[in-house]
Amino acid sequence: MNVFIKWLILAALIIAAIACYSYGSTTGLFFFIIAGFVFEMAFWFKVFPIKKKSSHHSCSVFKVFKN
């Protein structure tokens, strides 16, 4: 996926979140506030993806006890 598509998806997610928050707060429909939260979390997880931890510990404490 190229960079332009990624930025387009991020922009769509944050715009959808803002729109849902705005509509939910003016109408009082809690569903749209939840939908805004879901879109916002999708935005943040797309910006900062969760990286898998490697099985090797780089901490020196583990190296000491390993020997």
Z-matrix of the N, CA and C atoms (Angstrom, degrees):
N
C 1 1.447
C 2 1.529 1 107.31
N 3 1.320 2 116.49 1 130.63
C 4 1.460 3 117.67 2 -177.43
C 5 1.529 4 111.38 3 -81.46
N 6 1.311 5 115.43 4 170.03
C 7 1.459 6 122.32 5 -172.71
C 8 1.531 7 111.41 6 -65.61
N 9 1.320 8 117.63 7 -36.90
C 10 1.466 9 120.75 8 -179.37
C 11 1.523 10 111.27 9 -61.87
N 12 1.307 11 117.30 10 -42.41
C 13 1.470 12 121.49 11 179.72
C 14 1.524 13 110.13 12 -65.02
N 15 1.338 14 117.26 13 -41.08
C 16 1.464 15 120.21 14 178.65
C 17 1.520 16 111.38 15 -61.97
N 18 1.332 17 117.58 16 -44.70
C 19 1.466 18 120.72 17 178.55
C 20 1.524 19 111.28 18 -65.67
N 21 1.318 20 116.89 19 -35.45
C 22 1.467 21 120.87 20 177.93
C 23 1.526 22 110.75 21 -65.36
N 24 1.329 23 116.74 22 -41.75
C 25 1.466 24 120.97 23 177.60
C 26 1.526 25 110.74 24 -64.70
N 27 1.345 26 117.17 25 -43.03
C 28 1.463 27 120.66 26 178.80
C 29 1.524 28 111.18 27 -62.26
N 30 1.332 29 116.42 28 -42.63
C 31 1.468 30 119.95 29 179.07
C 32 1.530 31 110.67 30 -63.85
N 33 1.320 32 116.84 31 -41.46
C 34 1.464 33 120.36 32 179.40
C 35 1.524 34 111.18 33 -64.89
N 36 1.328 35 117.19 34 -39.47
C 37 1.467 36 120.26 35 179.54
C 38 1.525 37 111.76 36 -64.93
N 39 1.325 38 117.35 37 -44.71
C 40 1.466 39 119.28 38 -177.20
C 41 1.532 40 110.73 39 -72.66
N 42 1.313 41 117.56 40 -34.73
C 43 1.473 42 120.10 41 176.44
C 44 1.527 43 109.94 42 -66.68
N 45 1.335 44 117.21 43 -40.91
C 46 1.467 45 120.68 44 177.96
C 47 1.522 46 110.69 45 -64.22
N 48 1.340 47 117.25 46 -39.36
C 49 1.464 48 120.50 47 178.74
C 50 1.528 49 110.70 48 -64.27
N 51 1.314 50 117.33 49 -46.18
C 52 1.466 51 120.98 50 -179.57
C 53 1.519 52 110.34 51 -64.02
N 54 1.332 53 116.81 52 -41.76
C 55 1.468 54 120.29 53 179.53
C 56 1.528 55 111.03 54 -63.76
N 57 1.315 56 117.46 55 -42.76
C 58 1.470 57 120.47 56 179.77
C 59 1.524 58 111.28 57 -66.65
N 60 1.346 59 117.15 58 -43.02
C 61 1.469 60 119.96 59 176.84
C 62 1.529 61 110.76 60 -59.97
N 63 1.324 62 116.17 61 -44.01
C 64 1.457 63 120.79 62 -178.19
C 65 1.526 64 111.34 63 -64.36
N 66 1.326 65 116.60 64 -48.44
C 67 1.463 66 120.15 65 -179.50
C 68 1.523 67 111.23 66 -66.01
N 69 1.315 68 116.20 67 -39.16
C 70 1.460 69 120.03 68 179.87
C 71 1.517 70 112.86 69 -66.37
N 72 1.330 71 116.99 70 -36.51
C 73 1.468 72 118.84 71 -179.45
C 74 1.526 73 112.34 72 -76.48
N 75 1.335 74 117.84 73 -29.65
C 76 1.471 75 119.04 74 179.29
C 77 1.522 76 112.25 75 -80.25
N 78 1.334 77 117.06 76 -34.50
C 79 1.466 78 118.99 77 -177.90
C 80 1.522 79 112.55 78 -94.49
N 81 1.310 80 116.11 79 -19.07
C 82 1.460 81 119.53 80 -178.82
C 83 1.518 82 113.87 81 81.98
N 84 1.322 83 116.82 82 10.34
C 85 1.462 84 120.36 83 178.42
C 86 1.532 85 109.09 84 -82.90
N 87 1.307 86 115.58 85 114.78
C 88 1.459 87 121.31 86 -175.72
C 89 1.525 88 111.86 87 -66.75
N 90 1.329 89 117.43 88 -25.78
C 91 1.465 90 121.52 89 179.39
C 92 1.526 91 111.19 90 -57.49
N 93 1.328 92 117.27 91 -41.32
C 94 1.462 93 120.29 92 -177.43
C 95 1.526 94 111.80 93 -72.45
N 96 1.303 95 117.52 94 -28.78
C 97 1.459 96 120.24 95 175.52
C 98 1.529 97 109.39 96 -69.34
N 99 1.318 98 117.20 97 -41.22
C 100 1.466 99 120.89 98 175.95
C 101 1.532 100 110.29 99 -64.43
N 102 1.327 101 117.11 100 -42.56
C 103 1.470 102 120.51 101 178.33
C 104 1.527 103 110.44 102 -62.38
N 105 1.329 104 117.38 103 -39.71
C 106 1.459 105 121.03 104 176.52
C 107 1.513 106 111.43 105 -62.20
N 108 1.323 107 116.46 106 -40.35
C 109 1.461 108 121.05 107 177.38
C 110 1.530 109 111.01 108 -62.70
N 111 1.323 110 116.26 109 -42.70
C 112 1.468 111 120.60 110 179.83
C 113 1.528 112 110.30 111 -63.34
N 114 1.342 113 117.20 112 -44.63
C 115 1.462 114 120.42 113 178.22
C 116 1.528 115 111.28 114 -63.81
N 117 1.328 116 116.79 115 -39.31
C 118 1.458 117 119.75 116 179.64
C 119 1.526 118 111.28 117 -66.37
N 120 1.323 119 117.42 118 -42.18
C 121 1.464 120 120.00 119 178.23
C 122 1.534 121 110.77 120 -64.72
N 123 1.324 122 117.03 121 -38.39
C 124 1.464 123 119.87 122 176.34
C 125 1.524 124 109.99 123 -62.16
N 126 1.337 125 117.11 124 -39.22
C 127 1.461 126 121.44 125 177.31
C 128 1.522 127 110.64 126 -61.15
N 129 1.337 128 117.27 127 -50.69
C 130 1.464 129 120.20 128 -175.50
C 131 1.523 130 111.83 129 -68.03
N 132 1.332 131 118.17 130 -36.75
C 133 1.455 132 119.55 131 178.25
C 134 1.520 133 111.83 132 -71.89
N 135 1.329 134 117.31 133 -24.46
C 136 1.464 135 120.82 134 175.29
C 137 1.527 136 110.00 135 -76.24
N 138 1.344 137 117.20 136 -36.14
C 139 1.457 138 121.42 137 179.77
C 140 1.529 139 110.40 138 -72.14
N 141 1.324 140 116.05 139 -47.00
C 142 1.463 141 121.70 140 -179.26
C 143 1.521 142 109.29 141 -119.36
N 144 1.335 143 117.87 142 82.79
C 145 1.471 144 119.19 143 -178.08
C 146 1.525 145 111.22 144 -66.84
N 147 1.322 146 115.28 145 150.88
C 148 1.458 147 121.33 146 178.42
C 149 1.526 148 107.90 147 -77.17
N 150 1.314 149 114.88 148 125.14
C 151 1.461 150 119.91 149 -179.34
C 152 1.519 151 109.01 150 -95.20
N 153 1.309 152 115.65 151 138.66
C 154 1.461 153 120.63 152 178.77
C 155 1.518 154 109.12 153 -73.33
N 156 1.308 155 115.53 154 138.98
C 157 1.454 156 120.44 155 178.34
C 158 1.521 157 109.34 156 -80.32
N 159 1.301 158 115.02 157 140.65
C 160 1.460 159 118.82 158 177.88
C 161 1.526 160 109.50 159 -79.04
N 162 1.303 161 115.98 160 160.86
C 163 1.456 162 119.98 161 -178.47
C 164 1.522 163 111.76 162 -78.54
N 165 1.325 164 117.52 163 -12.32
C 166 1.460 165 121.33 164 178.83
C 167 1.511 166 109.27 165 -90.14
N 168 1.316 167 116.32 166 126.79
C 169 1.447 168 121.00 167 178.41
C 170 1.517 169 108.70 168 -91.09
N 171 1.325 170 116.66 169 130.16
C 172 1.450 171 119.72 170 -178.80
C 173 1.523 172 112.10 171 -92.02
N 174 1.294 173 117.05 172 -3.65
C 175 1.458 174 121.01 173 -178.69
C 176 1.525 175 109.87 174 -72.42
N 177 1.323 176 116.50 175 136.86
C 178 1.464 177 120.46 176 -177.58
C 179 1.527 178 112.27 177 -69.52
N 180 1.320 179 118.47 178 -22.63
C 181 1.465 180 121.45 179 178.89
C 182 1.533 181 109.46 180 -62.29
N 183 1.325 182 117.16 181 -41.23
C 184 1.460 183 120.18 182 -180.00
C 185 1.519 184 110.79 183 -68.64
N 186 1.326 185 117.59 184 -33.01
C 187 1.453 186 120.71 185 178.98
C 188 1.535 187 110.78 186 -67.60
N 189 1.312 188 116.96 187 -36.63
C 190 1.458 189 121.34 188 -179.90
C 191 1.536 190 109.83 189 -65.54
N 192 1.318 191 116.92 190 -46.42
C 193 1.463 192 120.46 191 -177.08
C 194 1.530 193 112.07 192 -76.66
N 195 1.298 194 117.76 193 -18.64
C 196 1.455 195 120.76 194 -179.32
C 197 1.520 196 111.16 195 -71.89
N 198 1.318 197 117.35 196 -33.53
C 199 1.472 198 120.84 197 -178.63
C 200 1.452 199 110.76 198 -78.59
